[in-house]
Amino acid sequence: MVKINFIQPDGSTVEVDAKIGGTVMEAAVNNSVRGIDADCGGACACATCHVYVSHEWKDKLQAAEVMESDMLEYAHEPDEYSRLSCQLRITPEMEGLVVRVPSQQS
């Protein structure tokens, strides 16, 4: 297990234990993190699990594949730190990962 930190729009932090091999989205849903709806269940077919990866983590994660990049166009106010949490597969190196939940999803 690794710790993942979800920063809510109000600035509060929700720290969850995430299973290695799972996804950041699954960790959020399994721990009832507000703002991560995951309407498509992790199929990369919606943007309701959109998060902003903290800048210090951006280059430590695998780059988004084309399908994810295309789907991020449907997210509200995507930027260079935007990712779909369903596409972030958890590895031991992700201990302490910090992501922000967009305000329009909470």
MDTraj code that builds the backbone (N, CA, C; nanometers):
import mdtraj as md
import numpy as np

residues = "MET VAL LYS ILE ASN PHE ILE GLN PRO ASP GLY SER THR VAL GLU VAL ASP ALA LYS ILE GLY GLY THR VAL MET GLU ALA ALA VAL ASN ASN SER VAL ARG GLY ILE ASP ALA ASP CYS GLY GLY ALA CYS ALA CYS ALA THR CYS HIS VAL TYR VAL SER HIS GLU TRP LYS ASP LYS LEU GLN ALA ALA GLU VAL MET GLU SER ASP MET LEU GLU TYR ALA HIS GLU PRO ASP GLU TYR SER ARG LEU SER CYS GLN LEU ARG ILE THR PRO GLU MET GLU GLY LEU VAL VAL ARG VAL PRO SER GLN GLN SER".split()
xyz = np.array([
    [0.0840, -0.1182, 0.0000],
    [0.0000, 0.0000, 0.0000],
    [0.0888, 0.1249, 0.0000],
    [0.0384, 0.2253, -0.0682],
    [0.1054, 0.3558, -0.0670],
    [0.0036, 0.4616, -0.0283],
    [0.0509, 0.5720, 0.0237],
    [-0.0357, 0.6836, 0.0605],
    [-0.0516, 0.7764, -0.0590],
    [-0.1772, 0.8121, -0.0884],
    [-0.2093, 0.9097, -0.1916],
    [-0.2851, 1.0223, -0.1225],
    [-0.2492, 1.1472, -0.1534],
    [-0.3131, 1.2636, -0.0931],
    [-0.3984, 1.3359, -0.1958],
    [-0.5270, 1.3472, -0.1668],
    [-0.6212, 1.4198, -0.2506],
    [-0.6503, 1.5533, -0.1844],
    [-0.6155, 1.6604, -0.2523],
    [-0.6431, 1.7944, -0.2007],
    [-0.7787, 1.8381, -0.2536],
    [-0.8701, 1.8640, -0.1626],
    [-1.0047, 1.9064, -0.1988],
    [-1.0052, 2.0561, -0.2336],
    [-1.1061, 2.1007, -0.3069],
    [-1.1136, 2.2426, -0.3441],
    [-1.1089, 2.3388, -0.2246],
    [-1.1546, 2.2935, -0.1075],
    [-1.1526, 2.3799, 0.0109],
    [-1.0158, 2.3801, 0.0802],
    [-0.9195, 2.3055, 0.0236],
    [-0.7855, 2.3006, 0.0798],
    [-0.7611, 2.1845, 0.1746],
    [-0.8660, 2.1148, 0.2134],
    [-0.8478, 2.0004, 0.3024],
    [-0.7838, 1.8845, 0.2261],
    [-0.7157, 1.7980, 0.3002],
    [-0.6479, 1.6833, 0.2406],
    [-0.7145, 1.5544, 0.2862],
    [-0.7375, 1.4660, 0.1902],
    [-0.7869, 1.3319, 0.2207],
    [-0.6734, 1.2365, 0.1851],
    [-0.6161, 1.1724, 0.2862],
    [-0.5074, 1.0773, 0.2646],
    [-0.5659, 0.9372, 0.2639],
    [-0.5343, 0.8606, 0.1601],
    [-0.5877, 0.7252, 0.1493],
    [-0.4739, 0.6263, 0.1275],
    [-0.4981, 0.5023, 0.1674],
    [-0.4077, 0.3931, 0.1361],
    [-0.4504, 0.3355, 0.0026],
    [-0.3561, 0.3223, -0.0898],
    [-0.3857, 0.2748, -0.2240],
    [-0.3106, 0.1451, -0.2512],
    [-0.3800, 0.0537, -0.3137],
    [-0.3235, -0.0768, -0.3454],
    [-0.2302, -0.0661, -0.4663],
    [-0.1107, -0.1173, -0.4515],
    [-0.0164, -0.1209, -0.5633],
    [-0.0766, -0.2072, -0.6738],
    [-0.0723, -0.1549, -0.7957],
    [-0.1312, -0.2235, -0.9101],
    [-0.2697, -0.1731, -0.9441],
    [-0.3350, -0.1085, -0.8475],
    [-0.4653, -0.0467, -0.8729],
    [-0.4439, 0.0890, -0.9374],
    [-0.5490, 0.1674, -0.9422],
    [-0.5378, 0.3022, -0.9979],
    [-0.5695, 0.4061, -0.8914],
    [-0.5282, 0.5273, -0.9179],
    [-0.5587, 0.6382, -0.8280],
    [-0.7103, 0.6552, -0.8192],
    [-0.7811, 0.6365, -0.9303],
    [-0.9273, 0.6463, -0.9293],
    [-0.9886, 0.5417, -0.8370],
    [-0.9412, 0.4177, -0.8455],
    [-0.9952, 0.3120, -0.7596],
    [-0.9712, 0.3450, -0.6130],
    [-0.8539, 0.3971, -0.5824],
    [-0.8246, 0.4352, -0.4440],
    [-0.9212, 0.5433, -0.3976],
    [-0.9507, 0.6396, -0.4842],
    [-1.0435, 0.7472, -0.4494],
    [-1.1847, 0.6930, -0.4281],
    [-1.2326, 0.6138, -0.5206],
    [-1.3685, 0.5597, -0.5114],
    [-1.3813, 0.4688, -0.3890],
    [-1.2821, 0.3833, -0.3662],
    [-1.2870, 0.2908, -0.2520],
    [-1.2844, 0.3623, -0.1180],
    [-1.2385, 0.4874, -0.1185],
    [-1.2306, 0.5649, 0.0052],
    [-1.3255, 0.6845, 0.0054],
    [-1.4229, 0.6835, -0.0865],
    [-1.5270, 0.7867, -0.0942],
    [-1.4710, 0.9282, -0.1004],
    [-1.3668, 0.9475, -0.1819],
    [-1.3100, 1.0811, -0.1992],
    [-1.4083, 1.1653, -0.2800],
    [-1.4543, 1.2738, -0.2216],
    [-1.5501, 1.3637, -0.2860],
    [-1.4895, 1.4224, -0.4134],
    [-1.5666, 1.4199, -0.5223],
    [-1.5243, 1.4808, -0.6470],
    [-1.4663, 1.3849, -0.7489],
    [-1.4456, 1.2616, -0.7107],
    [-1.3988, 1.1600, -0.8058],
    [-1.5160, 1.0643, -0.8285],
    [-1.5964, 1.0959, -0.9307],
    [-1.7174, 1.0179, -0.9561],
    [-1.6912, 0.8916, -1.0364],
    [-1.6001, 0.8976, -1.1324],
    [-1.5634, 0.7806, -1.2121],
    [-1.6852, 0.7161, -1.2774],
    [-1.7626, 0.7966, -1.3469],
    [-1.8868, 0.7484, -1.4083],
    [-1.8671, 0.6305, -1.5027],
    [-1.7538, 0.6243, -1.5717],
    [-1.7323, 0.5154, -1.6680],
    [-1.6642, 0.3944, -1.6041],
    [-1.6348, 0.4023, -1.4762],
    [-1.5745, 0.2890, -1.4070],
    [-1.4284, 0.2641, -1.4398],
    [-1.3634, 0.3608, -1.4990],
    [-1.2208, 0.3457, -1.5282],
    [-1.1902, 0.3077, -1.6710],
    [-1.2866, 0.3235, -1.7603],
    [-1.2682, 0.2848, -1.9005],
    [-1.2085, 0.3957, -1.9865],
    [-1.1708, 0.5063, -1.9264],
    [-1.1152, 0.6216, -1.9994],
    [-1.2163, 0.6712, -2.1026],
    [-1.3435, 0.6743, -2.0603],
    [-1.4505, 0.7150, -2.1513],
    [-1.5266, 0.8366, -2.0999],
    [-1.4769, 0.8984, -1.9949],
    [-1.5368, 1.0210, -1.9431],
    [-1.4232, 1.0987, -1.8762],
    [-1.4532, 1.2077, -1.8165],
    [-1.3490, 1.2838, -1.7477],
    [-1.3892, 1.3143, -1.6040],
    [-1.4728, 1.2280, -1.5458],
    [-1.5216, 1.2532, -1.4101],
    [-1.4249, 1.2050, -1.3018],
    [-1.3062, 1.1644, -1.3427],
    [-1.2016, 1.1308, -1.2457],
    [-1.0800, 1.2206, -1.2678],
    [-1.1026, 1.3323, -1.3354],
    [-0.9969, 1.4298, -1.3650],
    [-0.9352, 1.4805, -1.2349],
    [-0.8028, 1.4863, -1.2327],
    [-0.7285, 1.5447, -1.1210],
    [-0.6143, 1.6281, -1.1774],
    [-0.5622, 1.7154, -1.0934],
    [-0.4414, 1.7910, -1.1252],
    [-0.3285, 1.7315, -1.0423],
    [-0.2277, 1.6776, -1.1084],
    [-0.1123, 1.6203, -1.0399],
    [-0.0253, 1.7353, -0.9893],
    [0.0170, 1.7265, -0.8650],
    [0.1047, 1.8284, -0.8079],
    [0.2298, 1.8410, -0.8941],
    [0.2776, 1.9645, -0.9108],
    [0.3885, 1.9900, -1.0042],
    [0.5117, 1.9047, -0.9769],
    [0.5405, 1.8750, -0.8506],
    [0.6604, 1.7959, -0.8208],
    [0.6471, 1.6495, -0.8630],
    [0.5254, 1.6071, -0.8941],
    [0.5025, 1.4689, -0.9374],
    [0.4884, 1.4546, -1.0887],
    [0.4653, 1.5632, -1.1575],
    [0.4335, 1.5570, -1.3011],
    [0.5342, 1.4745, -1.3810],
    [0.6614, 1.4984, -1.3633],
    [0.7633, 1.4290, -1.4418],
    [0.8007, 1.2919, -1.3859],
    [0.7455, 1.2576, -1.2706],
    [0.7734, 1.1266, -1.2113],
    [0.6746, 1.0202, -1.2573],
    [0.5661, 1.0633, -1.3203],
    [0.4625, 0.9703, -1.3646],
    [0.4769, 0.9424, -1.5132],
    [0.4287, 0.8254, -1.5530],
    [0.4292, 0.7923, -1.6953],
    [0.3424, 0.8934, -1.7687],
    [0.3860, 0.9341, -1.8855],
    [0.3106, 1.0320, -1.9648],
    [0.1750, 0.9753, -2.0063],
    [0.0800, 1.0654, -2.0257],
    [-0.0530, 1.0258, -2.0704],
    [-0.0463, 0.9686, -2.2115],
    [-0.1210, 0.8615, -2.2343],
    [-0.1307, 0.8057, -2.3692],
    [-0.2324, 0.8866, -2.4487],
    [-0.2381, 0.8626, -2.5788],
    [-0.3228, 0.9404, -2.6690],
    [-0.4690, 0.9377, -2.6256],
    [-0.5216, 0.8211, -2.5893],
    [-0.6632, 0.8115, -2.5514],
    [-0.6929, 0.9006, -2.4305],
    [-0.6048, 0.8997, -2.3314],
    [-0.6239, 0.9841, -2.2135],
    [-0.6152, 1.1315, -2.2517],
    [-0.5168, 1.1678, -2.3300],
    [-0.5015, 1.3074, -2.3730],
    [-0.6250, 1.3552, -2.4475],
    [-0.6783, 1.2704, -2.5345],
    [-0.8003, 1.3063, -2.6083],
    [-0.9182, 1.3255, -2.5136],
    [-0.9327, 1.2380, -2.4148],
    [-1.0450, 1.2476, -2.3216],
    [-1.0314, 1.3692, -2.2303],
    [-0.9097, 1.4107, -2.1994],
    [-0.8893, 1.5280, -2.1147],
    [-0.9429, 1.6556, -2.1786],
    [-0.9614, 1.6545, -2.3092],
    [-1.0209, 1.7704, -2.3765],
    [-1.1640, 1.7961, -2.3268],
    [-1.2282, 1.6932, -2.2707],
    [-1.3651, 1.7058, -2.2204],
    [-1.3693, 1.7438, -2.0727],
    [-1.2551, 1.7470, -2.0085],
    [-1.2487, 1.7864, -1.8676],
    [-1.2662, 1.9374, -1.8570],
    [-1.3137, 1.9817, -1.7427],
    [-1.3297, 2.1245, -1.7180],
    [-1.1936, 2.1848, -1.6857],
    [-1.1518, 2.2836, -1.7653],
    [-1.0269, 2.3561, -1.7450],
    [-0.9040, 2.2666, -1.7283],
    [-0.8774, 2.1797, -1.8264],
    [-0.7556, 2.0990, -1.8176],
    [-0.6323, 2.1874, -1.8352],
    [-0.5228, 2.1447, -1.7755],
    [-0.3971, 2.2159, -1.7930],
    [-0.2839, 2.1136, -1.8037],
    [-0.1607, 2.1593, -1.7996],
    [-0.0468, 2.0698, -1.8185],
    [-0.0323, 1.9671, -1.7063],
    [-0.1005, 1.9867, -1.5944],
    [-0.0942, 1.8948, -1.4818],
    [-0.2159, 1.8024, -1.4747],
    [-0.3060, 1.8134, -1.5707],
    [-0.4277, 1.7336, -1.5722],
    [-0.3991, 1.5888, -1.6089],
    [-0.4646, 1.5004, -1.5357],
    [-0.4602, 1.3575, -1.5663],
    [-0.5955, 1.2984, -1.5325],
    [-0.6253, 1.1846, -1.5940],
    [-0.7409, 1.1056, -1.5539],
    [-0.6891, 1.0052, -1.4523],
    [-0.7453, 1.0083, -1.3329],
    [-0.6929, 0.9225, -1.2268],
    [-0.7120, 0.7744, -1.2574],
    [-0.8027, 0.7412, -1.3486],
    [-0.8206, 0.6006, -1.3872],
    [-0.7027, 0.5490, -1.4683],
    [-0.6218, 0.6391, -1.5203],
    [-0.5079, 0.5998, -1.6024],
    [-0.3756, 0.6038, -1.5259],
    [-0.3823, 0.6364, -1.3983],
    [-0.2618, 0.6409, -1.3147],
    [-0.2518, 0.5127, -1.2337],
    [-0.1757, 0.4169, -1.2849],
    [-0.1558, 0.2876, -1.2194],
    [-0.0569, 0.3058, -1.1050],
    [-0.0934, 0.2592, -0.9873],
    [-0.0148, 0.2821, -0.8658],
    [0.1061, 0.1891, -0.8583],
    [0.2210, 0.2511, -0.8332],
    [0.3469, 0.1793, -0.8142],
    [0.4027, 0.2191, -0.6778],
    [0.4973, 0.1417, -0.6243],
    [0.5565, 0.1775, -0.4952],
    [0.6208, 0.3161, -0.4957],
    [0.6703, 0.3594, -0.6116],
    [0.7351, 0.4898, -0.6221],
    [0.6375, 0.6066, -0.6062],
    [0.5095, 0.5782, -0.6056],
    [0.4089, 0.6842, -0.5940],
    [0.3732, 0.7165, -0.4489],
    [0.4482, 0.6626, -0.3542],
    [0.4247, 0.6929, -0.2124],
    [0.4234, 0.8437, -0.1915],
    [0.3123, 0.8940, -0.1367],
    [0.2991, 1.0361, -0.1077],
    [0.2482, 1.1208, -0.2230],
    [0.2060, 1.0582, -0.3326],
    [0.1529, 1.1326, -0.4472],
    [0.0478, 1.2325, -0.4019],
    [0.0525, 1.3521, -0.4596],
    [-0.0429, 1.4576, -0.4275],
    [-0.1158, 1.4974, -0.5551],
    [-0.2496, 1.4909, -0.5489],
    [-0.3330, 1.5354, -0.6609],
    [-0.4418, 1.6274, -0.6072],
    [-0.4810, 1.7257, -0.6897],
    [-0.5895, 1.8172, -0.6519],
    [-0.7156, 1.7763, -0.7268],
    [-0.8274, 1.7793, -0.6561],
    [-0.9580, 1.7531, -0.7150],
    [-1.0125, 1.8873, -0.7675],
    [-1.0521, 1.8933, -0.8952],
    [-1.1052, 2.0187, -0.9488],
    [-1.2319, 2.0626, -0.8752],
    [-1.2472, 2.1926, -0.8586],
    [-1.3610, 2.2456, -0.7827],
    [-1.4950, 2.2125, -0.8481],
    [-1.5013, 2.2062, -0.9788],
    [-1.6286, 2.1790, -1.0445],
    [-1.6726, 2.0338, -1.0300],
    [-1.5883, 1.9470, -0.9771],
    [-1.6249, 1.8068, -0.9563],
    [-1.6696, 1.7799, -0.8144],
    [-1.6486, 1.8725, -0.7229],
    [-1.6801, 1.8429, -0.5821],
    [-1.8265, 1.8678, -0.5516],
])
top = md.Topology()
chain = top.add_chain()
for i, resn in enumerate(residues, 1):
    res = top.add_residue(resn, chain, resSeq=i)
    for name in ("N", "CA", "C"):
        top.add_atom(name, md.element.get_by_symbol(name[0]), res)
traj = md.Trajectory(xyz[None], top)
